[in-house]
């Protein structure tokens, strides 16, 4: 069937070669009538009239040759397209797009674009400092994580200010608003729109696609986005950019007056209806279009009555199709089928679709051809493509790329700083760089990127109002002298997390201090862990690394602020709570009337030096192990003052809760109401981070109550880098002492004469 096409192709190639050869000979030899070379006529002919005549003849002939070449290129590209198609009629998009353009230049441009070589296309460019608008629909924890990789790829290449418009559910709004507020990228604006307010616009459409109702939201953008916004690039969250998004934005200038939507042809056979027997897709023009990347001319869409037009199209087709299979894409294609003149076809390298069995490999011949990669298969990175390893590596580069490096200014594009960045800049300017403790003070005011609810989180409040969340923090900054490997520390910490989940069935709020790459390691571990992936009531909050110290109290505060229960159990990830502690604490909350009194319930802490421990199932077993030397009271041999006020001797025989008094350096692990004071963020790394918090609880007149039948055990682990710094650096210890004195002064100003006892106690040590 392809033989006639191949014969025609050879004939066209030969014809093109002859035309080019004759044109070259004509220009070289010149006009045979006057015997002079046209290339030399400007130098040899003195007559102005003769020169003008010959120039006109040359210009006329060049135009004729260009027109012949254009026609041959057009026929050649159409023949190539026909030869590549398995069935007749599969290239409808190419046919009508050429006819929809307005002149021969545009027809030629279309043929060139179809070749999909970026160096050959005459791409317009966006104006310097022109604001580019980008819209995404994002719902849920997973999509919020995906959109960060998309944003990183855009920020990496961009040279223009950006305004992101996110249509979100409540979950994505909380995650992304916190992320961008803490990211503070210059020349980036972010707006959020409530998806719940738009659901009624599309909820009447039955949709079989896994994206659910959110997969239809792009149809509502003319209504959702501001009425004064004229153009926007609309992207799926599973997109990766390999070039500056300004190049895509500039294509708006190539739209004809009637064109309102820019799309790339669908690269699978879905809309051809030949994937399986009785396959009946929605109507589409040729192969149809993919809506992972859309240029929307909002101003023109509103003018033609887009909202009514897509509704009528959907209603008409649903009478026979009953539901959509590919969400908004089906409705867009049915609309285009009826109104082809409204669409501008984009070169396919602007949406290289990596689903199984696509024609995406025809969109590029080398790396420089790539513009946008679209992971539009449910298999995502496991999709079948002979170049998938290259695409996967490109995606992973942005996935693990340090987002802090993207906080760069756009030179030559002045932007108005956000209020947060202005306050931060003023605070930095007030610091004395010659101060010996400058690094400590700078760390206190540093703003870290925060990604809340990094994994799926589900929580249902209890009816009795006694629910309690275990609050902890975790870092990978430890050194293991035995193994000399941070990987060992990483796995050990996450194994501890698995053990905590087995001991504590209640909700957990865990803040993790990690780099972008470490966060992805954690994600892979959690998704593979049978324990972690089945626990949905654990909120994982990533605080991204920056600076030289571990901001332990900032990380604790992130976990504390994102608690959904009325009470919190403030602990560390290296402690295993006793079995049944969750239920015991809830009962104690009621018995001690914590809802109406200010109490901090102390959970006595113990420790073992053994990595393998038969965990005690009761207080009696624990006391036996304590007597045998298998367990010890926590830090009795290195930091007795930290837990001595718990009065372990009394605890051994206690059967009812008992009150203890605050003493200097007391740092127990406590249960308090969620509205307790936050940790003081001036204390970073090792030293006084918990001591200062207990001191402030006492200053606010919390009663310290020890629970007689509760306990927790500290498991051994490698020492942190910060404790090593404390032990080895006199400067570190000096600055910690300075920060202590300043904390005492602030406490006195805040609580008056009642706080003088803390300063006195400190001086008596």
VOZASE-588519 format. One line per field, with one value per residue (C-alpha): residue in three letters; x, y, z. Coordinates in steps of 0.5 Angstrom, whole numbers, plus 500, padded with zeros to 3 digits. Example, Ala and Ser with C-alpha at 12.3 -4.5 7.8 and 13.67 -1.06 7.14 Angstrom:
BEGIN
residuo	ALA, SER
c1	525, 527
c2	491, 498
c3	516, 514
// end
This chain:
BEGIN
residuo	UNK, UNK, UNK, UNK, UNK, UNK, UNK, UNK, UNK, UNK, UNK, UNK, UNK, UNK, UNK, UNK, UNK, UNK, UNK, UNK, UNK, UNK, UNK, UNK, UNK, UNK, UNK, UNK, UNK, UNK, UNK, UNK, UNK, UNK, UNK, UNK, UNK, UNK, UNK, UNK, UNK, UNK, UNK, UNK, UNK, UNK, UNK, UNK, UNK, UNK, UNK, UNK, UNK, UNK, UNK, UNK, UNK, UNK, UNK, UNK, UNK, UNK, UNK, UNK, UNK, UNK, UNK, UNK, UNK, UNK, UNK, UNK, UNK, UNK, UNK, UNK, UNK, UNK, UNK, UNK, UNK, UNK, UNK, UNK, UNK, UNK, UNK, UNK, UNK, UNK, UNK, UNK, UNK, UNK, UNK, UNK, UNK, UNK, UNK, UNK, UNK, UNK, UNK, UNK, UNK, UNK, UNK, UNK, UNK, UNK, UNK, UNK, UNK, UNK, UNK, UNK, UNK, UNK, UNK, UNK, UNK, UNK, UNK, UNK, UNK, UNK, UNK, UNK, UNK, UNK, UNK, UNK, UNK, UNK, UNK, UNK, UNK, UNK, UNK, UNK, UNK, UNK, UNK, UNK, UNK, UNK, UNK, UNK, UNK, UNK, UNK, UNK, UNK, UNK, UNK, UNK, UNK, UNK, UNK, UNK, UNK, UNK, UNK, UNK, UNK, UNK, UNK, UNK, UNK, UNK, UNK, UNK, UNK, UNK, UNK, UNK, UNK, UNK, UNK, UNK, UNK, UNK, UNK, UNK, UNK, UNK, UNK, UNK, UNK, UNK, UNK, UNK, UNK, UNK, UNK, UNK, UNK, UNK, UNK, UNK, UNK, UNK, UNK, UNK, UNK, UNK, UNK, UNK, UNK, UNK, UNK, UNK, UNK, UNK, UNK, UNK, UNK, UNK, UNK, UNK, UNK, UNK, UNK, UNK, UNK, UNK, UNK, UNK, UNK, UNK, UNK, UNK, UNK, UNK, UNK, UNK, UNK, UNK, UNK, UNK, UNK, UNK, UNK, UNK, UNK, UNK, UNK, UNK, UNK, UNK, UNK, UNK, UNK, UNK, UNK, UNK, UNK, UNK, UNK, UNK, UNK, UNK, UNK, UNK, UNK, UNK, UNK, UNK, UNK, UNK, UNK, UNK, UNK, UNK, UNK, UNK, UNK, UNK, UNK, UNK, UNK, UNK, UNK, UNK, UNK, UNK, UNK, UNK, UNK, UNK, UNK, UNK, UNK, UNK, UNK, UNK, UNK, UNK, UNK, UNK, UNK, UNK, UNK, UNK, UNK, UNK, UNK, UNK, UNK, UNK, UNK, UNK, UNK, UNK, UNK, UNK, UNK, UNK, UNK, UNK, UNK, UNK, UNK, UNK, UNK, UNK, UNK, UNK, UNK, UNK, UNK, UNK, UNK, UNK, UNK, UNK, UNK, UNK, UNK, UNK, UNK, UNK, UNK, UNK, UNK, UNK, UNK, UNK, UNK, UNK, UNK, UNK, UNK, UNK, UNK, UNK, UNK, UNK, UNK, UNK, UNK, UNK, UNK, UNK, UNK, UNK, UNK, UNK, UNK, UNK, UNK, UNK, UNK, UNK, UNK, UNK, UNK, UNK, UNK, UNK, UNK, UNK, UNK, UNK, UNK, UNK, UNK, UNK, UNK, UNK, UNK, UNK, UNK, UNK, UNK, UNK, UNK, UNK, UNK, UNK, UNK, UNK, UNK, UNK, UNK, UNK, UNK, UNK, UNK, UNK, UNK, UNK, UNK, UNK, UNK, UNK, UNK, UNK, UNK, UNK, UNK, UNK, UNK, UNK, UNK, UNK, UNK, UNK, UNK, UNK, UNK, UNK, UNK, UNK, UNK, UNK, UNK, UNK, UNK, UNK, UNK, UNK, UNK, UNK, UNK, UNK, UNK, UNK, UNK, UNK, UNK, UNK, UNK, UNK, UNK, UNK, UNK, UNK, UNK, UNK, UNK, UNK, UNK, UNK, UNK, UNK, UNK, UNK, UNK, UNK, UNK, UNK, UNK, UNK, UNK, UNK, UNK, UNK, UNK, UNK, UNK, UNK, UNK, UNK, UNK, UNK, UNK, UNK, UNK, UNK, UNK, UNK, UNK, UNK, UNK, UNK, UNK, UNK, UNK, UNK, UNK, UNK, UNK, UNK, UNK, UNK, UNK, UNK, UNK, UNK, UNK, UNK, UNK, UNK, UNK, UNK, UNK, UNK, UNK, UNK, UNK, UNK, UNK, UNK, UNK, UNK, UNK, UNK, UNK, UNK, UNK, UNK, UNK, UNK, UNK, UNK, UNK, UNK, UNK, UNK, UNK, UNK, UNK, UNK, UNK, UNK, UNK, UNK, UNK, UNK, UNK, UNK, UNK, UNK, UNK, UNK, UNK, UNK, UNK, UNK, UNK, UNK, UNK, UNK, UNK, UNK, UNK, UNK, UNK, UNK, UNK, UNK, UNK, UNK, UNK, UNK, UNK, UNK, UNK, UNK, UNK, UNK, UNK, UNK, UNK, UNK, UNK, UNK, UNK, UNK, UNK, UNK, UNK, UNK, UNK, UNK, UNK, UNK, UNK, UNK, UNK, UNK, UNK, UNK, UNK, UNK, UNK, UNK, UNK, UNK, UNK, UNK, UNK, UNK, UNK, UNK, UNK, UNK, UNK, UNK, UNK, UNK, UNK, UNK, UNK, UNK, UNK, UNK, UNK, UNK, UNK, UNK, UNK, UNK, UNK, UNK, UNK, UNK, UNK, UNK, UNK, UNK, UNK, UNK, UNK, UNK, UNK, UNK, UNK, UNK, UNK, UNK, UNK, UNK, UNK, UNK, UNK, UNK, UNK, UNK, UNK, UNK, UNK, UNK, UNK, UNK, UNK, UNK, UNK, UNK, UNK, UNK, UNK, UNK, UNK, UNK, UNK, UNK, UNK, UNK, UNK, UNK, UNK, UNK, UNK, UNK, UNK, UNK, UNK, UNK, UNK, UNK, UNK, UNK, UNK, UNK, UNK, UNK, UNK, UNK, UNK, UNK, UNK, UNK, UNK, UNK, UNK, UNK, UNK, UNK, UNK, UNK, UNK, UNK, UNK, UNK, UNK, UNK, UNK, UNK, UNK, UNK, UNK, UNK, UNK, UNK, UNK, UNK, UNK, UNK, UNK, UNK, UNK, UNK, UNK, UNK, UNK, UNK, UNK, UNK, UNK, UNK, UNK, UNK, UNK, UNK, UNK, UNK, UNK, UNK, UNK, UNK, UNK, UNK, UNK, UNK, UNK, UNK, UNK, UNK, UNK, UNK, UNK, UNK, UNK
c1	500, 506, 509, 506, 507, 515, 515, 512, 517, 523, 520, 519, 526, 529, 524, 527, 534, 533, 530, 535, 541, 537, 536, 544, 546, 541, 544, 551, 551, 546, 541, 543, 540, 545, 550, 552, 552, 546, 551, 556, 551, 551, 558, 559, 553, 553, 546, 541, 535, 539, 541, 533, 531, 535, 534, 526, 528, 532, 527, 521, 525, 527, 520, 518, 523, 521, 514, 516, 520, 515, 510, 515, 516, 509, 507, 514, 511, 504, 507, 512, 506, 501, 507, 507, 500, 497, 490, 488, 485, 489, 492, 486, 489, 495, 490, 486, 491, 495, 488, 486, 492, 492, 498, 503, 508, 504, 503, 511, 511, 507, 511, 517, 514, 511, 519, 519, 526, 527, 533, 529, 523, 522, 520, 518, 520, 517, 518, 523, 520, 513, 509, 507, 501, 501, 495, 494, 489, 491, 488, 490, 497, 500, 498, 501, 507, 508, 506, 513, 517, 513, 514, 522, 523, 519, 523, 530, 529, 525, 528, 521, 516, 511, 504, 502, 494, 492, 485, 485, 482, 483, 488, 493, 491, 494, 500, 502, 500, 505, 510, 510, 510, 516, 520, 520, 522, 523, 518, 513, 506, 501, 494, 489, 482, 477, 475, 469, 466, 467, 465, 457, 460, 462, 459, 453, 458, 459, 467, 471, 478, 482, 482, 475, 471, 478, 480, 474, 476, 480, 473, 471, 478, 474, 470, 475, 480, 480, 476, 482, 486, 487, 492, 494, 498, 495, 499, 497, 501, 505, 509, 517, 519, 526, 526, 524, 516, 517, 518, 511, 508, 511, 507, 500, 503, 502, 495, 490, 485, 480, 484, 483, 486, 493, 494, 499, 496, 494, 500, 496, 491, 486, 481, 482, 478, 482, 485, 480, 474, 468, 472, 468, 472, 469, 469, 475, 479, 484, 488, 485, 489, 492, 490, 496, 499, 494, 494, 488, 486, 481, 479, 477, 474, 469, 468, 465, 461, 466, 462, 455, 459, 463, 456, 452, 458, 458, 450, 450, 455, 453, 447, 450, 457, 454, 460, 467, 473, 479, 475, 476, 480, 474, 470, 475, 476, 469, 468, 474, 471, 465, 470, 477, 478, 479, 485, 492, 496, 503, 509, 509, 515, 511, 508, 512, 507, 510, 504, 505, 504, 505, 508, 512, 519, 517, 517, 524, 531, 536, 536, 535, 528, 525, 521, 516, 515, 508, 508, 501, 501, 498, 504, 508, 516, 515, 512, 515, 519, 526, 528, 525, 531, 533, 527, 526, 533, 531, 525, 529, 534, 528, 525, 531, 534, 535, 529, 533, 538, 531, 531, 535, 533, 531, 536, 534, 526, 525, 519, 516, 518, 513, 512, 515, 521, 522, 521, 527, 531, 530, 532, 538, 540, 540, 545, 552, 556, 562, 558, 561, 555, 552, 551, 546, 542, 542, 539, 534, 530, 532, 526, 526, 522, 516, 512, 506, 503, 508, 504, 497, 494, 487, 484, 477, 476, 474, 467, 470, 475, 480, 484, 492, 497, 504, 509, 516, 522, 527, 533, 538, 544, 548, 554, 555, 563, 562, 559, 561, 555, 549, 545, 545, 543, 537, 535, 535, 531, 526, 526, 525, 519, 516, 517, 513, 507, 507, 507, 502, 496, 494, 495, 502, 505, 512, 517, 523, 529, 531, 534, 530, 534, 533, 526, 525, 529, 524, 518, 521, 522, 515, 512, 515, 514, 508, 508, 508, 504, 498, 498, 494, 494, 501, 502, 509, 512, 518, 522, 528, 535, 539, 544, 549, 545, 540, 534, 531, 526, 523, 522, 518, 514, 512, 510, 506, 502, 500, 496, 489, 487, 486, 492, 499, 505, 511, 517, 523, 523, 528, 523, 519, 512, 510, 504, 497, 500, 495, 489, 492, 494, 486, 484, 488, 486, 479, 481, 486, 481, 486, 480, 479, 486, 493, 497, 503, 503, 510, 511, 518, 523, 528, 534, 537, 544, 542, 540, 536, 531, 525, 520, 517, 509, 508, 511, 513, 517, 520, 522, 525, 529, 531, 534, 537, 541, 538, 534, 537, 533, 534, 541, 543, 550, 551, 545, 542, 539, 535, 530, 532, 526, 521, 523, 524, 524, 517, 515, 517, 511, 506, 499, 496, 499, 503, 506, 513, 516, 520, 528, 534, 535, 529, 527, 521, 517, 510, 503, 499, 494, 495, 495, 501, 507, 511, 519, 524, 527, 533, 536, 539, 543, 544, 543, 537, 532, 527, 529, 527, 520, 519, 521, 516, 511, 512, 512, 505, 504, 503, 503, 508, 504, 508, 504, 505, 503, 506, 513, 517, 524, 530, 533, 541, 543, 549, 551, 548, 553, 551, 553, 560, 560, 558, 563, 569, 568, 569, 565, 559, 559, 560, 554, 550, 551, 550, 543, 541, 542, 538, 533, 532, 532, 526, 523, 523, 521, 515, 513, 516, 518, 516, 521, 527, 527, 530, 535, 537, 537, 541, 547, 546, 548
c2	500, 505, 503, 509, 514, 512, 513, 519, 521, 520, 524, 530, 529, 529, 535, 539, 537, 540, 546, 548, 546, 550, 556, 556, 556, 561, 566, 564, 565, 570, 572, 569, 575, 580, 575, 578, 575, 578, 577, 582, 586, 591, 592, 592, 596, 603, 605, 606, 604, 597, 596, 597, 592, 587, 587, 587, 581, 577, 579, 576, 570, 569, 569, 564, 559, 561, 559, 553, 551, 552, 548, 542, 542, 542, 537, 533, 534, 532, 525, 524, 525, 520, 515, 515, 514, 507, 509, 514, 520, 520, 527, 531, 536, 538, 539, 544, 548, 550, 552, 556, 560, 567, 567, 563, 565, 562, 555, 555, 556, 551, 546, 548, 547, 540, 538, 539, 542, 548, 551, 551, 554, 562, 562, 569, 571, 574, 581, 582, 583, 581, 578, 570, 567, 560, 556, 549, 545, 541, 537, 533, 531, 527, 533, 538, 534, 533, 541, 542, 539, 542, 549, 547, 546, 552, 557, 553, 556, 562, 569, 573, 574, 569, 569, 562, 561, 555, 552, 548, 544, 545, 540, 543, 550, 549, 546, 550, 557, 555, 553, 559, 563, 560, 559, 567, 566, 573, 576, 570, 571, 566, 566, 561, 559, 555, 549, 547, 554, 551, 544, 545, 548, 541, 536, 534, 531, 523, 522, 515, 518, 517, 525, 525, 532, 536, 533, 537, 544, 547, 548, 553, 557, 563, 564, 562, 567, 574, 578, 582, 576, 576, 570, 564, 558, 552, 546, 539, 537, 532, 536, 538, 544, 543, 550, 557, 558, 565, 561, 558, 564, 568, 563, 567, 572, 567, 566, 569, 573, 568, 563, 562, 556, 553, 545, 540, 534, 527, 523, 516, 513, 514, 518, 514, 509, 503, 501, 495, 492, 497, 502, 509, 515, 522, 526, 529, 532, 527, 524, 529, 534, 533, 538, 537, 544, 549, 556, 560, 566, 568, 575, 572, 566, 570, 574, 568, 565, 560, 557, 556, 553, 548, 546, 545, 541, 537, 536, 534, 529, 526, 524, 518, 518, 518, 520, 522, 518, 523, 528, 535, 533, 529, 536, 540, 535, 535, 543, 543, 538, 543, 549, 548, 555, 557, 552, 554, 547, 547, 544, 537, 538, 543, 537, 530, 525, 519, 514, 507, 506, 514, 517, 522, 520, 523, 530, 530, 528, 531, 533, 541, 539, 538, 543, 540, 533, 530, 524, 523, 515, 512, 509, 515, 514, 506, 508, 504, 509, 507, 514, 514, 513, 520, 523, 520, 523, 529, 529, 526, 532, 537, 532, 533, 539, 544, 549, 554, 555, 558, 564, 568, 575, 577, 582, 588, 586, 590, 587, 589, 585, 581, 583, 577, 578, 586, 584, 579, 583, 589, 584, 581, 589, 590, 584, 585, 581, 582, 579, 572, 569, 572, 565, 563, 570, 569, 562, 565, 569, 565, 563, 555, 552, 548, 543, 540, 534, 531, 524, 522, 524, 523, 524, 524, 527, 524, 525, 526, 532, 528, 526, 527, 527, 525, 531, 530, 532, 528, 530, 526, 530, 524, 521, 514, 512, 505, 505, 512, 512, 517, 511, 507, 513, 515, 507, 507, 513, 511, 504, 508, 511, 505, 502, 508, 507, 500, 503, 509, 508, 515, 521, 523, 530, 529, 535, 532, 536, 534, 536, 536, 529, 526, 528, 524, 518, 518, 518, 512, 509, 510, 508, 501, 500, 496, 500, 507, 506, 503, 509, 515, 519, 521, 528, 528, 536, 537, 543, 544, 544, 551, 554, 551, 549, 544, 549, 544, 548, 551, 544, 542, 548, 546, 540, 543, 548, 543, 539, 537, 535, 539, 535, 534, 529, 533, 528, 526, 521, 516, 515, 509, 510, 504, 500, 503, 510, 513, 510, 511, 519, 520, 517, 521, 528, 527, 525, 531, 536, 538, 542, 547, 547, 549, 542, 539, 531, 528, 522, 519, 517, 511, 509, 503, 502, 496, 496, 490, 490, 486, 492, 491, 490, 493, 498, 492, 489, 496, 496, 489, 491, 497, 493, 488, 494, 493, 500, 506, 513, 517, 521, 519, 518, 525, 530, 528, 535, 534, 529, 528, 533, 527, 524, 516, 514, 516, 514, 507, 506, 511, 509, 516, 522, 527, 534, 536, 543, 546, 546, 549, 545, 540, 538, 532, 530, 532, 532, 539, 543, 545, 552, 551, 556, 555, 553, 559, 559, 562, 555, 551, 545, 542, 545, 548, 547, 543, 547, 553, 551, 548, 554, 558, 553, 554, 561, 561, 557, 550, 545, 539, 533, 526, 520, 514, 508, 512, 511, 512, 509, 512, 508, 508, 512, 515, 522, 528, 533, 539, 535, 534, 541, 543, 539, 541, 548, 553, 559, 554, 554, 561, 563, 558, 561, 568, 566, 563, 570, 574, 568, 570, 577, 576, 572, 577, 583, 578, 575, 580, 579, 572, 570, 572, 565, 563, 567, 566, 558, 559, 563, 558, 552
c3	500, 501, 495, 491, 496, 496, 489, 489, 495, 490, 484, 489, 492, 485, 482, 488, 487, 479, 481, 486, 481, 475, 480, 482, 475, 473, 478, 476, 469, 468, 463, 456, 452, 454, 456, 463, 470, 474, 480, 477, 473, 479, 478, 471, 468, 468, 466, 472, 468, 466, 473, 475, 470, 471, 479, 477, 473, 478, 484, 480, 478, 486, 488, 483, 485, 492, 491, 487, 493, 498, 494, 493, 501, 502, 498, 501, 508, 506, 503, 509, 513, 509, 508, 516, 517, 518, 515, 510, 514, 520, 519, 519, 523, 519, 513, 516, 520, 514, 511, 517, 516, 513, 508, 504, 509, 515, 510, 510, 517, 518, 514, 518, 525, 523, 522, 529, 529, 534, 530, 524, 527, 527, 534, 537, 544, 549, 551, 557, 563, 560, 566, 564, 567, 568, 571, 574, 577, 583, 588, 594, 597, 591, 586, 590, 590, 583, 581, 585, 580, 575, 578, 579, 572, 570, 575, 573, 565, 566, 565, 566, 572, 573, 576, 578, 578, 582, 582, 588, 594, 601, 602, 596, 598, 605, 602, 596, 600, 605, 600, 596, 602, 605, 598, 597, 590, 587, 581, 582, 584, 586, 586, 589, 587, 590, 586, 591, 588, 581, 582, 580, 573, 571, 577, 572, 567, 568, 568, 568, 568, 574, 575, 577, 577, 578, 571, 568, 572, 566, 562, 567, 567, 563, 569, 575, 573, 573, 568, 566, 565, 557, 556, 560, 559, 562, 564, 567, 574, 570, 566, 566, 562, 558, 556, 558, 558, 555, 548, 549, 551, 545, 541, 542, 537, 532, 533, 527, 529, 530, 534, 541, 543, 542, 543, 541, 537, 541, 540, 541, 537, 542, 538, 531, 535, 533, 539, 541, 538, 539, 541, 541, 543, 543, 536, 534, 528, 526, 531, 536, 541, 548, 553, 558, 555, 553, 550, 552, 549, 555, 552, 546, 549, 553, 547, 543, 549, 551, 557, 553, 547, 551, 555, 549, 546, 552, 553, 545, 545, 552, 549, 545, 549, 556, 560, 558, 558, 558, 562, 559, 553, 550, 551, 548, 542, 541, 541, 536, 531, 530, 530, 527, 525, 533, 534, 533, 533, 536, 534, 538, 542, 546, 549, 548, 551, 554, 555, 552, 544, 542, 536, 541, 538, 532, 536, 536, 533, 538, 545, 543, 540, 547, 550, 554, 557, 559, 563, 561, 562, 569, 569, 570, 570, 568, 561, 555, 551, 548, 551, 557, 561, 559, 560, 567, 569, 566, 571, 577, 576, 578, 583, 587, 585, 591, 591, 595, 589, 585, 589, 584, 582, 575, 573, 569, 571, 578, 582, 588, 594, 598, 606, 608, 604, 606, 614, 613, 609, 615, 620, 616, 616, 623, 625, 626, 622, 626, 632, 634, 634, 628, 625, 630, 630, 623, 623, 628, 623, 616, 613, 611, 605, 608, 604, 609, 608, 604, 604, 604, 610, 613, 620, 623, 630, 636, 639, 646, 645, 648, 642, 642, 637, 638, 636, 634, 629, 625, 622, 618, 620, 624, 624, 625, 626, 626, 619, 616, 612, 612, 609, 615, 619, 614, 615, 622, 623, 619, 622, 629, 625, 623, 631, 633, 629, 632, 639, 638, 634, 635, 630, 629, 626, 624, 621, 617, 616, 609, 603, 596, 595, 602, 601, 595, 599, 604, 600, 596, 603, 606, 599, 600, 607, 609, 616, 613, 607, 611, 616, 614, 620, 620, 617, 614, 614, 610, 612, 607, 609, 609, 613, 617, 624, 625, 627, 631, 635, 628, 626, 632, 631, 624, 627, 633, 628, 624, 629, 628, 635, 642, 645, 644, 646, 645, 644, 640, 634, 638, 644, 643, 647, 652, 648, 650, 652, 647, 650, 657, 656, 653, 660, 664, 660, 662, 669, 670, 667, 662, 658, 664, 667, 665, 666, 663, 664, 664, 661, 665, 660, 660, 656, 653, 650, 646, 639, 640, 646, 649, 650, 657, 656, 663, 669, 673, 667, 666, 674, 673, 667, 671, 677, 672, 669, 662, 662, 666, 667, 661, 661, 668, 667, 663, 664, 671, 672, 665, 668, 676, 678, 675, 682, 679, 686, 688, 681, 682, 687, 685, 683, 682, 679, 683, 682, 681, 681, 676, 677, 673, 666, 667, 660, 661, 655, 656, 654, 654, 650, 643, 645, 649, 647, 641, 642, 642, 635, 637, 640, 634, 634, 641, 647, 651, 646, 650, 657, 654, 653, 659, 663, 659, 661, 668, 667, 664, 671, 668, 673, 672, 673, 673, 670, 675, 669, 663, 660, 654, 652, 648, 643, 642, 635, 632, 635, 631, 628, 633, 639, 636, 635, 642, 645, 640, 639, 645, 640, 640, 647, 648, 643, 647, 653, 650, 647, 654, 658, 652, 653, 661, 659, 654, 659, 665, 660, 658, 665, 670, 677, 677, 671, 676, 679, 673, 672, 680, 679, 673, 677, 682, 678
// end
